[in-house]
Structure formats: C-alpha cells, structure tokens
Amino acid sequence: MPVQPDLEAVRRKQAQLEAAYSAWIAEKAKYEILAFADQDDIVCHYPDGHTEVVYAAEKS
C-alpha cells in the first residue's frame, strides 16, 4: 500500500522553496546578467535595469 504524502507539509515546503528562490534571483540580478523566456522571446535583464531581446521568436 503506497504511503500518501502529507499535502500540507508539501505545500509549506513549496512555499519556503519559492521564497528562497525569489530571494536568490533578486540578489543574483543585482550583479549578473540573467536571461529569461518572455512570451517565447529570450530577454536578458542587466543589473542596471535595462533589458535586451537576444532572440525574438517568430510570430505567426
């Protein structure tokens, strides 16, 4: 018989991990160039606040 996970504990852990990830990304963004997918485009976010599209997806 499979053991059911404690869903409330899983949700708490997920919330902790999401908060830690957000804090880590915010700190990293202060010093490094980060690239993210934004509506199928690849966008670089620079520490000084400007962004640059490095790959523009074809719009059909």
CHARMM-style PDB file with segment names, atoms N, HN, CA, C and O in Angstrom:
ATOM      1  N   MET     1       0.847  -1.179   0.000  1.00  0.00      PROA
ATOM      2  CA  MET     1       0.000   0.000   0.000  1.00  0.00      PROA
ATOM      3  C   MET     1       0.898   1.249   0.000  1.00  0.00      PROA
ATOM      4  O   MET     1       1.723   1.409   0.900  1.00  0.00      PROA
ATOM      5  N   PRO     2       0.747   2.146  -1.009  1.00  0.00      PROA
ATOM      6  CA  PRO     2       1.592   3.342  -1.073  1.00  0.00      PROA
ATOM      7  C   PRO     2       1.254   4.320   0.057  1.00  0.00      PROA
ATOM      8  O   PRO     2       0.108   4.435   0.492  1.00  0.00      PROA
ATOM      9  N   VAL     3       2.286   5.008   0.508  1.00  0.00      PROA
ATOM     10  HN  VAL     3       3.217   4.914   0.154  1.00  0.00      PROA
ATOM     11  CA  VAL     3       2.120   5.987   1.576  1.00  0.00      PROA
ATOM     12  C   VAL     3       1.752   7.335   0.953  1.00  0.00      PROA
ATOM     13  O   VAL     3       2.424   7.801   0.033  1.00  0.00      PROA
ATOM     14  N   GLN     4       0.692   7.955   1.454  1.00  0.00      PROA
ATOM     15  HN  GLN     4       0.146   7.576   2.201  1.00  0.00      PROA
ATOM     16  CA  GLN     4       0.263   9.262   0.961  1.00  0.00      PROA
ATOM     17  C   GLN     4       1.121  10.355   1.608  1.00  0.00      PROA
ATOM     18  O   GLN     4       1.328  10.334   2.821  1.00  0.00      PROA
ATOM     19  N   PRO     5       1.613  11.292   0.829  1.00  0.00      PROA
ATOM     20  CA  PRO     5       2.402  12.388   1.421  1.00  0.00      PROA
ATOM     21  C   PRO     5       1.486  13.332   2.195  1.00  0.00      PROA
ATOM     22  O   PRO     5       0.298  13.459   1.898  1.00  0.00      PROA
ATOM     23  N   ASP     6       2.060  13.980   3.178  1.00  0.00      PROA
ATOM     24  HN  ASP     6       3.026  13.877   3.419  1.00  0.00      PROA
ATOM     25  CA  ASP     6       1.332  14.997   3.933  1.00  0.00      PROA
ATOM     26  C   ASP     6       1.250  16.238   3.039  1.00  0.00      PROA
ATOM     27  O   ASP     6       2.225  16.982   2.925  1.00  0.00      PROA
ATOM     28  N   LEU     7       0.104  16.463   2.410  1.00  0.00      PROA
ATOM     29  HN  LEU     7      -0.688  15.859   2.503  1.00  0.00      PROA
ATOM     30  CA  LEU     7      -0.028  17.543   1.428  1.00  0.00      PROA
ATOM     31  C   LEU     7       0.223  18.917   2.035  1.00  0.00      PROA
ATOM     32  O   LEU     7       0.781  19.790   1.371  1.00  0.00      PROA
ATOM     33  N   GLU     8      -0.177  19.118   3.273  1.00  0.00      PROA
ATOM     34  HN  GLU     8      -0.631  18.408   3.811  1.00  0.00      PROA
ATOM     35  CA  GLU     8       0.062  20.419   3.907  1.00  0.00      PROA
ATOM     36  C   GLU     8       1.558  20.662   4.097  1.00  0.00      PROA
ATOM     37  O   GLU     8       2.034  21.783   3.914  1.00  0.00      PROA
ATOM     38  N   ALA     9       2.298  19.620   4.461  1.00  0.00      PROA
ATOM     39  HN  ALA     9       1.911  18.710   4.610  1.00  0.00      PROA
ATOM     40  CA  ALA     9       3.753  19.749   4.610  1.00  0.00      PROA
ATOM     41  C   ALA     9       4.400  20.030   3.260  1.00  0.00      PROA
ATOM     42  O   ALA     9       5.337  20.824   3.175  1.00  0.00      PROA
ATOM     43  N   VAL    10       3.914  19.395   2.218  1.00  0.00      PROA
ATOM     44  HN  VAL    10       3.152  18.750   2.286  1.00  0.00      PROA
ATOM     45  CA  VAL    10       4.439  19.624   0.867  1.00  0.00      PROA
ATOM     46  C   VAL    10       4.171  21.073   0.449  1.00  0.00      PROA
ATOM     47  O   VAL    10       5.044  21.724  -0.124  1.00  0.00      PROA
ATOM     48  N   ARG    11       2.982  21.570   0.729  1.00  0.00      PROA
ATOM     49  HN  ARG    11       2.273  21.041   1.195  1.00  0.00      PROA
ATOM     50  CA  ARG    11       2.663  22.969   0.381  1.00  0.00      PROA
ATOM     51  C   ARG    11       3.536  23.960   1.148  1.00  0.00      PROA
ATOM     52  O   ARG    11       3.988  24.956   0.584  1.00  0.00      PROA
ATOM     53  N   ARG    12       3.775  23.688   2.434  1.00  0.00      PROA
ATOM     54  HN  ARG    12       3.408  22.879   2.893  1.00  0.00      PROA
ATOM     55  CA  ARG    12       4.643  24.571   3.229  1.00  0.00      PROA
ATOM     56  C   ARG    12       6.062  24.567   2.666  1.00  0.00      PROA
ATOM     57  O   ARG    12       6.687  25.620   2.535  1.00  0.00      PROA
ATOM     58  N   LYS    13       6.564  23.385   2.337  1.00  0.00      PROA
ATOM     59  HN  LYS    13       6.056  22.530   2.443  1.00  0.00      PROA
ATOM     60  CA  LYS    13       7.916  23.276   1.782  1.00  0.00      PROA
ATOM     61  C   LYS    13       8.007  23.986   0.435  1.00  0.00      PROA
ATOM     62  O   LYS    13       9.003  24.650   0.146  1.00  0.00      PROA
ATOM     63  N   GLN    14       6.966  23.846  -0.392  1.00  0.00      PROA
ATOM     64  HN  GLN    14       6.157  23.306  -0.158  1.00  0.00      PROA
ATOM     65  CA  GLN    14       6.952  24.521  -1.683  1.00  0.00      PROA
ATOM     66  C   GLN    14       6.983  26.034  -1.495  1.00  0.00      PROA
ATOM     67  O   GLN    14       7.701  26.730  -2.213  1.00  0.00      PROA
ATOM     68  N   ALA    15       6.224  26.546  -0.551  1.00  0.00      PROA
ATOM     69  HN  ALA    15       5.641  25.981   0.033  1.00  0.00      PROA
ATOM     70  CA  ALA    15       6.220  27.991  -0.284  1.00  0.00      PROA
ATOM     71  C   ALA    15       7.593  28.456   0.191  1.00  0.00      PROA
ATOM     72  O   ALA    15       8.054  29.525  -0.209  1.00  0.00      PROA
ATOM     73  N   GLN    16       8.251  27.668   1.039  1.00  0.00      PROA
ATOM     74  HN  GLN    16       7.876  26.800   1.364  1.00  0.00      PROA
ATOM     75  CA  GLN    16       9.599  28.010   1.505  1.00  0.00      PROA
ATOM     76  C   GLN    16      10.586  28.039   0.345  1.00  0.00      PROA
ATOM     77  O   GLN    16      11.405  28.952   0.237  1.00  0.00      PROA
ATOM     78  N   LEU    17      10.503  27.040  -0.516  1.00  0.00      PROA
ATOM     79  HN  LEU    17       9.838  26.298  -0.429  1.00  0.00      PROA
ATOM     80  CA  LEU    17      11.416  26.975  -1.659  1.00  0.00      PROA
ATOM     81  C   LEU    17      11.188  28.115  -2.639  1.00  0.00      PROA
ATOM     82  O   LEU    17      12.146  28.676  -3.170  1.00  0.00      PROA
ATOM     83  N   GLU    18       9.929  28.464  -2.884  1.00  0.00      PROA
ATOM     84  HN  GLU    18       9.150  28.008  -2.453  1.00  0.00      PROA
ATOM     85  CA  GLU    18       9.617  29.584  -3.784  1.00  0.00      PROA
ATOM     86  C   GLU    18      10.150  30.891  -3.221  1.00  0.00      PROA
ATOM     87  O   GLU    18      10.679  31.712  -3.970  1.00  0.00      PROA
ATOM     88  N   ALA    19      10.020  31.103  -1.911  1.00  0.00      PROA
ATOM     89  HN  ALA    19       9.590  30.436  -1.302  1.00  0.00      PROA
ATOM     90  CA  ALA    19      10.535  32.324  -1.280  1.00  0.00      PROA
ATOM     91  C   ALA    19      12.063  32.374  -1.368  1.00  0.00      PROA
ATOM     92  O   ALA    19      12.636  33.420  -1.671  1.00  0.00      PROA
ATOM     93  N   ALA    20      12.715  31.246  -1.104  1.00  0.00      PROA
ATOM     94  HN  ALA    20      12.250  30.396  -0.858  1.00  0.00      PROA
ATOM     95  CA  ALA    20      14.174  31.199  -1.180  1.00  0.00      PROA
ATOM     96  C   ALA    20      14.655  31.445  -2.608  1.00  0.00      PROA
ATOM     97  O   ALA    20      15.640  32.155  -2.813  1.00  0.00      PROA
ATOM     98  N   TYR    21      13.975  30.870  -3.590  1.00  0.00      PROA
ATOM     99  HN  TYR    21      13.175  30.294  -3.423  1.00  0.00      PROA
ATOM    100  CA  TYR    21      14.343  31.065  -4.990  1.00  0.00      PROA
ATOM    101  C   TYR    21      14.172  32.527  -5.400  1.00  0.00      PROA
ATOM    102  O   TYR    21      15.037  33.092  -6.067  1.00  0.00      PROA
ATOM    103  N   SER    22      13.068  33.129  -5.004  1.00  0.00      PROA
ATOM    104  HN  SER    22      12.365  32.669  -4.462  1.00  0.00      PROA
ATOM    105  CA  SER    22      12.831  34.541  -5.342  1.00  0.00      PROA
ATOM    106  C   SER    22      13.906  35.437  -4.744  1.00  0.00      PROA
ATOM    107  O   SER    22      14.394  36.353  -5.406  1.00  0.00      PROA
ATOM    108  N   ALA    23      14.272  35.177  -3.499  1.00  0.00      PROA
ATOM    109  HN  ALA    23      13.875  34.434  -2.961  1.00  0.00      PROA
ATOM    110  CA  ALA    23      15.320  35.970  -2.853  1.00  0.00      PROA
ATOM    111  C   ALA    23      16.663  35.758  -3.546  1.00  0.00      PROA
ATOM    112  O   ALA    23      17.424  36.708  -3.729  1.00  0.00      PROA
ATOM    113  N   TRP    24      16.954  34.529  -3.928  1.00  0.00      PROA
ATOM    114  HN  TRP    24      16.336  33.757  -3.779  1.00  0.00      PROA
ATOM    115  CA  TRP    24      18.210  34.218  -4.601  1.00  0.00      PROA
ATOM    116  C   TRP    24      18.287  34.921  -5.956  1.00  0.00      PROA
ATOM    117  O   TRP    24      19.315  35.505  -6.298  1.00  0.00      PROA
ATOM    118  N   ILE    25      17.200  34.863  -6.724  1.00  0.00      PROA
ATOM    119  HN  ILE    25      16.365  34.388  -6.446  1.00  0.00      PROA
ATOM    120  CA  ILE    25      17.173  35.522  -8.040  1.00  0.00      PROA
ATOM    121  C   ILE    25      17.300  37.036  -7.878  1.00  0.00      PROA
ATOM    122  O   ILE    25      18.011  37.674  -8.655  1.00  0.00      PROA
ATOM    123  N   ALA    26      16.634  37.620  -6.897  1.00  0.00      PROA
ATOM    124  HN  ALA    26      16.056  37.102  -6.266  1.00  0.00      PROA
ATOM    125  CA  ALA    26      16.716  39.063  -6.673  1.00  0.00      PROA
ATOM    126  C   ALA    26      18.153  39.480  -6.347  1.00  0.00      PROA
ATOM    127  O   ALA    26      18.633  40.499  -6.845  1.00  0.00      PROA
ATOM    128  N   GLU    27      18.833  38.701  -5.519  1.00  0.00      PROA
ATOM    129  HN  GLU    27      18.444  37.873  -5.115  1.00  0.00      PROA
ATOM    130  CA  GLU    27      20.219  39.009  -5.174  1.00  0.00      PROA
ATOM    131  C   GLU    27      21.130  38.815  -6.393  1.00  0.00      PROA
ATOM    132  O   GLU    27      22.011  39.635  -6.649  1.00  0.00      PROA
ATOM    133  N   LYS    28      20.918  37.744  -7.131  1.00  0.00      PROA
ATOM    134  HN  LYS    28      20.202  37.078  -6.923  1.00  0.00      PROA
ATOM    135  CA  LYS    28      21.723  37.455  -8.325  1.00  0.00      PROA
ATOM    136  C   LYS    28      21.548  38.558  -9.376  1.00  0.00      PROA
ATOM    137  O   LYS    28      22.508  38.925 -10.053  1.00  0.00      PROA
ATOM    138  N   ALA    29      20.338  39.080  -9.511  1.00  0.00      PROA
ATOM    139  HN  ALA    29      19.558  38.781  -8.961  1.00  0.00      PROA
ATOM    140  CA  ALA    29      20.050  40.105 -10.514  1.00  0.00      PROA
ATOM    141  C   ALA    29      20.780  41.414 -10.238  1.00  0.00      PROA
ATOM    142  O   ALA    29      20.926  42.238 -11.141  1.00  0.00      PROA
ATOM    143  N   LYS    30      21.236  41.618  -9.021  1.00  0.00      PROA
ATOM    144  HN  LYS    30      21.118  40.948  -8.288  1.00  0.00      PROA
ATOM    145  CA  LYS    30      21.975  42.840  -8.686  1.00  0.00      PROA
ATOM    146  C   LYS    30      23.360  42.859  -9.330  1.00  0.00      PROA
ATOM    147  O   LYS    30      23.921  43.929  -9.567  1.00  0.00      PROA
ATOM    148  N   TYR    31      23.911  41.674  -9.613  1.00  0.00      PROA
ATOM    149  HN  TYR    31      23.454  40.805  -9.420  1.00  0.00      PROA
ATOM    150  CA  TYR    31      25.303  41.593 -10.046  1.00  0.00      PROA
ATOM    151  C   TYR    31      25.529  40.861 -11.364  1.00  0.00      PROA
ATOM    152  O   TYR    31      26.610  40.955 -11.945  1.00  0.00      PROA
ATOM    153  N   GLU    32      24.525  40.138 -11.839  1.00  0.00      PROA
ATOM    154  HN  GLU    32      23.647  40.063 -11.366  1.00  0.00      PROA
ATOM    155  CA  GLU    32      24.728  39.302 -13.013  1.00  0.00      PROA
ATOM    156  C   GLU    32      23.655  39.563 -14.068  1.00  0.00      PROA
ATOM    157  O   GLU    32      22.564  40.047 -13.766  1.00  0.00      PROA
ATOM    158  N   ILE    33      23.991  39.232 -15.295  1.00  0.00      PROA
ATOM    159  HN  ILE    33      24.877  38.838 -15.540  1.00  0.00      PROA
ATOM    160  CA  ILE    33      23.024  39.303 -16.389  1.00  0.00      PROA
ATOM    161  C   ILE    33      22.214  38.011 -16.364  1.00  0.00      PROA
ATOM    162  O   ILE    33      22.777  36.916 -16.362  1.00  0.00      PROA
ATOM    163  N   LEU    34      20.901  38.147 -16.344  1.00  0.00      PROA
ATOM    164  HN  LEU    34      20.444  39.036 -16.345  1.00  0.00      PROA
ATOM    165  CA  LEU    34      20.013  36.989 -16.316  1.00  0.00      PROA
ATOM    166  C   LEU    34      19.214  36.943 -17.601  1.00  0.00      PROA
ATOM    167  O   LEU    34      18.795  37.981 -18.114  1.00  0.00      PROA
ATOM    168  N   ALA    35      19.001  35.756 -18.120  1.00  0.00      PROA
ATOM    169  HN  ALA    35      19.340  34.913 -17.703  1.00  0.00      PROA
ATOM    170  CA  ALA    35      18.206  35.590 -19.336  1.00  0.00      PROA
ATOM    171  C   ALA    35      16.978  34.749 -19.015  1.00  0.00      PROA
ATOM    172  O   ALA    35      17.077  33.703 -18.372  1.00  0.00      PROA
ATOM    173  N   PHE    36      15.826  35.217 -19.470  1.00  0.00      PROA
ATOM    174  HN  PHE    36      15.746  36.067 -19.992  1.00  0.00      PROA
ATOM    175  CA  PHE    36      14.564  34.530 -19.238  1.00  0.00      PROA
ATOM    176  C   PHE    36      13.769  34.473 -20.526  1.00  0.00      PROA
ATOM    177  O   PHE    36      13.941  35.304 -21.417  1.00  0.00      PROA
ATOM    178  N   ALA    37      12.904  33.491 -20.610  1.00  0.00      PROA
ATOM    179  HN  ALA    37      12.764  32.816 -19.886  1.00  0.00      PROA
ATOM    180  CA  ALA    37      11.946  33.426 -21.714  1.00  0.00      PROA
ATOM    181  C   ALA    37      10.778  34.347 -21.349  1.00  0.00      PROA
ATOM    182  O   ALA    37      10.225  34.263 -20.253  1.00  0.00      PROA
ATOM    183  N   ASP    38      10.416  35.218 -22.278  1.00  0.00      PROA
ATOM    184  HN  ASP    38      10.864  35.286 -23.169  1.00  0.00      PROA
ATOM    185  CA  ASP    38       9.310  36.146 -22.063  1.00  0.00      PROA
ATOM    186  C   ASP    38       8.426  36.099 -23.303  1.00  0.00      PROA
ATOM    187  O   ASP    38       8.751  36.705 -24.323  1.00  0.00      PROA
ATOM    188  N   GLN    39       7.321  35.390 -23.217  1.00  0.00      PROA
ATOM    189  HN  GLN    39       7.057  34.897 -22.388  1.00  0.00      PROA
ATOM    190  CA  GLN    39       6.401  35.213 -24.338  1.00  0.00      PROA
ATOM    191  C   GLN    39       7.153  34.733 -25.582  1.00  0.00      PROA
ATOM    192  O   GLN    39       7.033  35.314 -26.660  1.00  0.00      PROA
ATOM    193  N   ASP    40       7.915  33.681 -25.411  1.00  0.00      PROA
ATOM    194  HN  ASP    40       8.012  33.209 -24.535  1.00  0.00      PROA
ATOM    195  CA  ASP    40       8.683  33.000 -26.458  1.00  0.00      PROA
ATOM    196  C   ASP    40       9.922  33.755 -26.921  1.00  0.00      PROA
ATOM    197  O   ASP    40      10.685  33.218 -27.724  1.00  0.00      PROA
ATOM    198  N   ASP    41      10.154  34.969 -26.453  1.00  0.00      PROA
ATOM    199  HN  ASP    41       9.534  35.406 -25.801  1.00  0.00      PROA
ATOM    200  CA  ASP    41      11.394  35.682 -26.733  1.00  0.00      PROA
ATOM    201  C   ASP    41      12.384  35.372 -25.611  1.00  0.00      PROA
ATOM    202  O   ASP    41      11.972  35.065 -24.492  1.00  0.00      PROA
ATOM    203  N   ILE    42      13.680  35.449 -25.900  1.00  0.00      PROA
ATOM    204  HN  ILE    42      14.014  35.699 -26.809  1.00  0.00      PROA
ATOM    205  CA  ILE    42      14.692  35.327 -24.865  1.00  0.00      PROA
ATOM    206  C   ILE    42      15.164  36.746 -24.560  1.00  0.00      PROA
ATOM    207  O   ILE    42      15.628  37.462 -25.447  1.00  0.00      PROA
ATOM    208  N   VAL    43      15.037  37.142 -23.290  1.00  0.00      PROA
ATOM    209  HN  VAL    43      14.660  36.560 -22.569  1.00  0.00      PROA
ATOM    210  CA  VAL    43      15.329  38.507 -22.886  1.00  0.00      PROA
ATOM    211  C   VAL    43      16.407  38.498 -21.807  1.00  0.00      PROA
ATOM    212  O   VAL    43      16.296  37.779 -20.815  1.00  0.00      PROA
ATOM    213  N   CYS    44      17.450  39.302 -22.007  1.00  0.00      PROA
ATOM    214  HN  CYS    44      17.541  39.887 -22.814  1.00  0.00      PROA
ATOM    215  CA  CYS    44      18.491  39.480 -20.996  1.00  0.00      PROA
ATOM    216  C   CYS    44      18.117  40.666 -20.120  1.00  0.00      PROA
ATOM    217  O   CYS    44      17.729  41.726 -20.611  1.00  0.00      PROA
ATOM    218  N   HSD    45      18.243  40.465 -18.814  1.00  0.00      PROA
ATOM    219  HN  HSD    45      18.558  39.604 -18.415  1.00  0.00      PROA
ATOM    220  CA  HSD    45      17.984  41.513 -17.831  1.00  0.00      PROA
ATOM    221  C   HSD    45      19.321  41.880 -17.204  1.00  0.00      PROA
ATOM    222  O   HSD    45      19.994  41.028 -16.623  1.00  0.00      PROA
ATOM    223  N   TYR    46      19.707  43.148 -17.321  1.00  0.00      PROA
ATOM    224  HN  TYR    46      19.161  43.840 -17.793  1.00  0.00      PROA
ATOM    225  CA  TYR    46      21.002  43.603 -16.844  1.00  0.00      PROA
ATOM    226  C   TYR    46      20.871  44.233 -15.463  1.00  0.00      PROA
ATOM    227  O   TYR    46      19.803  44.732 -15.106  1.00  0.00      PROA
ATOM    228  N   PRO    47      21.974  44.212 -14.669  1.00  0.00      PROA
ATOM    229  CA  PRO    47      21.920  44.759 -13.313  1.00  0.00      PROA
ATOM    230  C   PRO    47      21.522  46.243 -13.249  1.00  0.00      PROA
ATOM    231  O   PRO    47      20.971  46.692 -12.243  1.00  0.00      PROA
ATOM    232  N   ASP    48      21.797  47.000 -14.312  1.00  0.00      PROA
ATOM    233  HN  ASP    48      22.244  46.636 -15.129  1.00  0.00      PROA
ATOM    234  CA  ASP    48      21.436  48.422 -14.291  1.00  0.00      PROA
ATOM    235  C   ASP    48      19.968  48.656 -14.623  1.00  0.00      PROA
ATOM    236  O   ASP    48      19.509  49.798 -14.619  1.00  0.00      PROA
ATOM    237  N   GLY    49      19.223  47.582 -14.912  1.00  0.00      PROA
ATOM    238  HN  GLY    49      19.597  46.654 -14.915  1.00  0.00      PROA
ATOM    239  CA  GLY    49      17.789  47.714 -15.118  1.00  0.00      PROA
ATOM    240  C   GLY    49      17.316  47.610 -16.555  1.00  0.00      PROA
ATOM    241  O   GLY    49      16.125  47.413 -16.797  1.00  0.00      PROA
ATOM    242  N   HSD    50      18.221  47.738 -17.515  1.00  0.00      PROA
ATOM    243  HN  HSD    50      19.189  47.897 -17.319  1.00  0.00      PROA
ATOM    244  CA  HSD    50      17.743  47.657 -18.901  1.00  0.00      PROA
ATOM    245  C   HSD    50      17.634  46.202 -19.343  1.00  0.00      PROA
ATOM    246  O   HSD    50      18.265  45.309 -18.776  1.00  0.00      PROA
ATOM    247  N   THR    51      16.825  45.994 -20.358  1.00  0.00      PROA
ATOM    248  HN  THR    51      16.313  46.720 -20.818  1.00  0.00      PROA
ATOM    249  CA  THR    51      16.622  44.662 -20.908  1.00  0.00      PROA
ATOM    250  C   THR    51      16.947  44.680 -22.387  1.00  0.00      PROA
ATOM    251  O   THR    51      16.906  45.723 -23.040  1.00  0.00      PROA
ATOM    252  N   GLU    52      17.270  43.507 -22.901  1.00  0.00      PROA
ATOM    253  HN  GLU    52      17.303  42.660 -22.370  1.00  0.00      PROA
ATOM    254  CA  GLU    52      17.599  43.382 -24.320  1.00  0.00      PROA
ATOM    255  C   GLU    52      17.047  42.044 -24.812  1.00  0.00      PROA
ATOM    256  O   GLU    52      17.289  41.001 -24.205  1.00  0.00      PROA
ATOM    257  N   VAL    53      16.312  42.085 -25.903  1.00  0.00      PROA
ATOM    258  HN  VAL    53      16.114  42.932 -26.396  1.00  0.00      PROA
ATOM    259  CA  VAL    53      15.817  40.856 -26.516  1.00  0.00      PROA
ATOM    260  C   VAL    53      16.968  40.270 -27.325  1.00  0.00      PROA
ATOM    261  O   VAL    53      17.448  40.893 -28.272  1.00  0.00      PROA
ATOM    262  N   VAL    54      17.406  39.077 -26.953  1.00  0.00      PROA
ATOM    263  HN  VAL    54      17.016  38.571 -26.184  1.00  0.00      PROA
ATOM    264  CA  VAL    54      18.527  38.446 -27.656  1.00  0.00      PROA
ATOM    265  C   VAL    54      18.028  37.444 -28.686  1.00  0.00      PROA
ATOM    266  O   VAL    54      18.767  37.072 -29.598  1.00  0.00      PROA
ATOM    267  N   TYR    55      16.791  37.008 -28.550  1.00  0.00      PROA
ATOM    268  HN  TYR    55      16.191  37.311 -27.810  1.00  0.00      PROA
ATOM    269  CA  TYR    55      16.177  36.136 -29.557  1.00  0.00      PROA
ATOM    270  C   TYR    55      14.699  36.460 -29.615  1.00  0.00      PROA
ATOM    271  O   TYR    55      13.980  36.309 -28.627  1.00  0.00      PROA
ATOM    272  N   ALA    56      14.251  36.905 -30.770  1.00  0.00      PROA
ATOM    273  HN  ALA    56      14.835  37.027 -31.573  1.00  0.00      PROA
ATOM    274  CA  ALA    56      12.843  37.210 -30.963  1.00  0.00      PROA
ATOM    275  C   ALA    56      12.187  36.038 -31.684  1.00  0.00      PROA
ATOM    276  O   ALA    56      12.565  35.690 -32.802  1.00  0.00      PROA
ATOM    277  N   ALA    57      11.214  35.446 -31.036  1.00  0.00      PROA
ATOM    278  HN  ALA    57      10.907  35.729 -30.128  1.00  0.00      PROA
ATOM    279  CA  ALA    57      10.511  34.318 -31.628  1.00  0.00      PROA
ATOM    280  C   ALA    57       9.692  34.782 -32.828  1.00  0.00      PROA
ATOM    281  O   ALA    57       9.189  35.905 -32.867  1.00  0.00      PROA
ATOM    282  N   GLU    58       9.576  33.895 -33.791  1.00  0.00      PROA
ATOM    283  HN  GLU    58       9.984  32.983 -33.759  1.00  0.00      PROA
ATOM    284  CA  GLU    58       8.760  34.218 -34.960  1.00  0.00      PROA
ATOM    285  C   GLU    58       7.302  34.242 -34.557  1.00  0.00      PROA
ATOM    286  O   GLU    58       6.805  33.298 -33.943  1.00  0.00      PROA
ATOM    287  N   LYS    59       6.621  35.311 -34.898  1.00  0.00      PROA
ATOM    288  HN  LYS    59       7.025  36.077 -35.397  1.00  0.00      PROA
ATOM    289  CA  LYS    59       5.199  35.456 -34.586  1.00  0.00      PROA
ATOM    290  C   LYS    59       4.399  35.015 -35.814  1.00  0.00      PROA
ATOM    291  O   LYS    59       4.621  35.513 -36.918  1.00  0.00      PROA
ATOM    292  N   SER    60       3.490  34.100 -35.617  1.00  0.00      PROA
ATOM    293  HN  SER    60       3.310  33.696 -34.720  1.00  0.00      PROA
ATOM    294  CA  SER    60       2.700  33.628 -36.767  1.00  0.00      PROA
ATOM    295  C   SER    60       1.273  34.072 -36.666  1.00  0.00      PROA
ATOM    296  OT1 SER    60       0.468  33.765 -37.545  1.00  0.00      PROA
TER     297      SER     60
END
